[in-house]
């Protein structure tokens, strides 16, 4: 065993690409290097926001999720480009291909970050040497900058990779916590959002160090089981393994849209819901899954946002079924005020083959009529294989517009292995 590796325990890297979309565009077109660049939505519509931006743009105060008009005000010379997700997927796959040269234990987290367990890679050199080699190889082969955290678990590795950007490598051990992590504000801790931070402040827990020493009974009473998990993280405890197969885990599929204008026109809103339901159904179809729950998201003119969901007796996957539930939720919870954003999400997804149909007196008759067809399909599947014929499912890949797509999910990674 290499002296830099623990006898018991793990060594995990978190590789995080720096300003990924902007960096990919600069690698594709070197004339963009060193210039304030932002990747954003349609600049002609209100929904246009900054998806990511170069570090040169950040020096002017441009930030992710900032409206385009505000970004232009801060940086008049800002170069704005629409996203090209096909290009980003290609770069992402190249990055993960490099990571797998160093370990078989690679867990993609998103299009631009992943974990690598290098505990068994000691023959390649020290953890720091491997991190430097990965960073240099990604830069030389893909012309993309990255930051890497080196730690004994996933939480600390993720925390470490955020400490030095761009092109940083940070080692974070449990013995480093009192000096490096505990003095920080709780809102700086990975996994703590604004609402949770405010609750912790109200409990007189302003720093990560205070969270690490907090009373577990009080934490659980105020934050539930998540409070105990956050305390464990603050103490550097995280036993989650690096799981290459987690890329195939998915619990929900959703689509949302910001309307071109605030509106209270019911017909227009329902039509948008129907379109969103179609998109959700299409994505679920490619995953060969059904949703056990449908969730509706409403954001009003005053930016107040509510979510309402309904657990279904039988999992659904068609546009009609998803829309029927979304429409019922909308009519029940819409107060008539103008809507700014609508969203539809299929939750608690199950594999189509694993979905157990719970028949009731209303669905039994319809299902019984289709039973001979189902039996015929099953016989064909038994003889020729399940991929030969499937119920209501087409294996034809959908055509995508590379400029009008989304990567805020793991869909692209399912083809990456």
Secondary structure, DSSP 8 states (H G I E B T S, - for coil): --TTS-SSS--EEEEEETTHHHHHHHHH-GGGTTS-EEEES-TTSTT-BEEEE-HHHHTTT--TT-BHHHHHHH-TT-EEEE--HHHHHHHHHHHHHHHTTT-S-EEEEETTEEEEE-TT-GGG--HHHHHHHHHHHHHHHH---EEEEEESSHHHHHHHHTSSTTT-EEEE-GGGHHHHTTTSBGGGSTT--HHHHHHHHHTT--BHHHHHT--HHHHHHHHTHHHHHHHHHHTT-------GGGGG---EEEEEEEEEEEE--HHHHHHHHHHHHHHHHHHHHHHTEEEEEEEEEEEETT--EEEEEEEEEEEE-SHHHHHHHHHHHHHHH--SS-EEEEEEEEEEEEEGGG------TTTHHHHHHHHHHHHHHHHHHHHH-TTT--TT---------TTS---SSSGGGGGT-
